[in-house]
Structure formats: structure tokens, C-alpha cells
Amino acid sequence: MIIYGILLTVMLVLLDQISKYVIFTTIGLHKAVPVVDGFFRLYGVYNTGAAFSILNDHSWILLSISIISTIVISYFMKDFSLKRRPLYSISLVLILSGCIGNMIDRMFNGYKVYDFIDLEFMNFAIFNIADCYLTVGVIMMAVFLLFFEQKDPLSLKFKSNKEEKIDE
């Protein structure tokens, strides 16, 4: 049922937004709080770009991409079914939640996203929970498309319908 997908998305977006609010109000910007010393810390920064600061200071483009992505993924939520297509469905929820979480930041924080998860043990970009949703969701969708989509009865039915129309 699509209502479960909507509820999951709302819960994940709320988790993302609450985490950003709590971290921002308690830590602020450019202050570090070690969680696991030398491995993981909370360090608040604003990011005006995408992953690894791609398109830095072109946030209106990123906001436009977020809006379009949210609309497109929302359309695909019509196929949400935890029973019949769990991998596909969860990946849609994660991608949609990540898009909405960062889109909210861009819309209400002057086109900036608040990032705070810093993996100290490697030289990696600081990120947030919405970024985690996007990363895991995209990986899950790739796994689905590469390994399961051909075996999915819904996609086989769709392909056979297309083939029938071509033959007519």
C-alpha cells in the first residue's frame, strides 16, 4: 500500500530534519564533538553544493534538481509494495526522503544544506542523514535494476505489453 510508503517517507524526513535541528542548535557551525575519537565526530558545516561540494554556489540548480527528482520519484511511488517489491519500494522511499530532506534545507536555509557527520578516519566529505538515505537508496535501486528487475513479474508484464504494441 502506498500509504505505508508515504508514512515511511514522512518519518525519515522528520528524522533527518530533527537531527539537523538538534545538531545545529547544540553544536552550531565549525565546532567538533567527538563521538568515537579518531573515527567519527559531529562537525557542523553548511554546504552550498551537492556531494563533495559539486556545483558549489549553484544551489538554485540543485534546488531545481531536487524538486524535479521529488516529482519523478513521487510518480514511481505508485508501484510501492513492500510485499511484492520490497527492495524497489524501500529504495524509492530512501531516495525520496533524501531528496525532500535536502530540498527542505535548500528552500529554508538560503540554498544551503546543513551537514554534520564527519568520518575522521578517512578524507571524506562531511554529510548528513538525508545524504545517507540517498546513497543507500541509489545503491539499493541499482542492485534491484541489475539483478532483480528482469525477474520481477511486474516489469516482465510491462515489457511484454510494450512488445505487443510494437508488433501490432
Secondary structure by P-SEA (a helix, b strand, c coil): caaaaaaaaaaaaaaaaaaaaaaaaaccccbbbbcccccbbbbbbbbccccccccccaaaaaaaaaaaaaaaaaaacccccccccaaaaaaaaaaaaaaaaaaaaaaccccbbbbcccccccccccccaaaaaaaaaaaaaaaaaaccccccaaaaaaaaaaaaaaac
